[in-house]
Amino acid sequence: MDAKTPEIEIYTQPWCAYCARAIRLLAAKGVPFREISAPHGTPERAEAIRRSGGRTTVPQIFVDGEAVGGSDELALLEANGELDRMLGIAAAMPAKP
């Protein structure tokens, strides 16, 4: 049975180092994602705030419609080994001796 590829959306704004960091991590994972430009004062930013439950910072990352948080939360998921599972990436099998 093939694992379903999750829908990943990331709301960003220009010149945002945290946005760039989150995008680099997602790109390194090799998963498709949709970047949504959401500078201050745009309808896209208002949508990101609404969808995230009021969080006003970027990036705001969603996996299958579920708010994940921002760059720090994404990095924490990676550090805890949870990001691959969330993104539908099979864990690397340990090498046999």
C-alpha angles and dihedrals in degrees: 000000000000118000114242114248107237122231107247122194126180123189111209143166131213119274093016112144092194090053090051091049093051092046091051091052094048091046091050088055089057094229123140115247138170118234114208116197107227112170120174113290097020127122088240091058090049089051091051090051092048094046094047094052095254103321107148101191130092142264099050112182127199128188114195088342094307117123110241097176129233139313095296092052091048090051090048091052088052093048091049092049093243100110097076091052092048091049093047094247115148113238114249111261114236114251115259115242 
